[in-house]
Amino acid sequence: VFNYVSRNGGFAGGGGASMASIRQCCIERASREWAVTESNLEITHSERQQNGGYRFNIQSKRTSGSCMVDRAGNVYRLNTQ
């Protein structure tokens, strides 16, 4: 499980993480798991889920998939297509 860590080192909680930090969590996770440089990844679509989290479509030149993030910024699924 990957958790969003705020700049002060604490975990995001309460009101949740910002959209920018949630998107960045997906990019960082995909970069590690797909062995792709972060700058070569792009989020092509985002969709808010009923649970308050987000689903992102993410791609590089070689790989694409989807990333599921809860409202606190925790990536709980990264699928490769």
GUDOLUM-414158 format. One record per residue (C-alpha): residue number from 1; chain; x, y, z negated. Coordinates in steps of 0.1 Angstrom, whole numbers, plus 5000, padded with zeros to 4 digits. Each point is the difference from the previous one (the first is absolute). Example, Ala and Ser with C-alpha at 12.3 -4.5 7.8 and 13.67 -1.06 7.14 Angstrom:
REM residues 2
pos	unit	xx	yy	zz
1	A	5123	4955	4922 .
2	A	5014	5034	5007 .
REM end
This chain:
REM residues 81
pos	unit	xx	yy	zz
1	A	5000	5000	5000 .
2	A	5013	5034	5009 .
3	A	4990	5030	4978 .
4	A	5001	5036	5008 .
5	A	5024	5018	4976 .
6	A	4996	5037	4995 .
7	A	5029	5024	5003 .
8	A	5003	5001	4962 .
9	A	5004	4962	4999 .
10	A	4965	4991	4986 .
11	A	4974	4979	5018 .
12	A	4971	5018	5016 .
13	A	4968	4995	4981 .
14	A	4968	5017	4991 .
15	A	4990	5020	5030 .
16	A	5021	4979	5024 .
17	A	5028	5008	5024 .
18	A	5000	5027	5027 .
19	A	4993	4990	5036 .
20	A	5036	5008	5010 .
21	A	5014	4978	4973 .
22	A	4976	4971	5009 .
23	A	5011	5002	5036 .
24	A	5036	5001	4990 .
25	A	4995	4969	4979 .
26	A	4989	4981	5031 .
27	A	5029	5012	5020 .
28	A	5025	4991	4974 .
29	A	4985	4965	4995 .
30	A	4999	4993	5038 .
31	A	5035	5013	5004 .
32	A	5013	4975	4974 .
33	A	4979	4970	5011 .
34	A	5004	5005	5037 .
35	A	5037	5012	4999 .
36	A	4991	5032	5019 .
37	A	5013	5035	4993 .
38	A	4973	5022	4984 .
39	A	5004	5026	5028 .
40	A	4990	4973	5025 .
41	A	4967	4993	4983 .
42	A	4967	5018	5008 .
43	A	4966	4999	4984 .
44	A	4976	4999	5029 .
45	A	4967	4999	4981 .
46	A	4987	5003	4965 .
47	A	4967	4990	4985 .
48	A	4987	5006	4964 .
49	A	4986	4969	4984 .
50	A	4970	4997	4977 .
51	A	5023	4992	4971 .
52	A	5016	5034	5004 .
53	A	5032	4986	5016 .
54	A	5011	5002	5036 .
55	A	5008	4978	5029 .
56	A	5026	5012	5024 .
57	A	5011	4987	5034 .
58	A	5037	5003	5002 .
59	A	5024	4992	5029 .
60	A	5035	5001	5012 .
61	A	5013	4992	5035 .
62	A	5003	4963	4991 .
63	A	4974	4994	4973 .
64	A	4965	5011	4990 .
65	A	4976	4992	4972 .
66	A	4978	5014	4973 .
67	A	5007	5012	4965 .
68	A	4975	5000	4972 .
69	A	5006	5024	4971 .
70	A	4979	5005	4969 .
71	A	4991	5035	4988 .
72	A	5029	5001	4975 .
73	A	5025	4995	5029 .
74	A	5007	4962	4996 .
75	A	5005	4981	5032 .
76	A	4982	4967	4995 .
77	A	5001	4986	5035 .
78	A	5022	5005	5031 .
79	A	4989	4979	5030 .
80	A	5020	4996	5032 .
81	A	4981	4997	5032 .
REM end
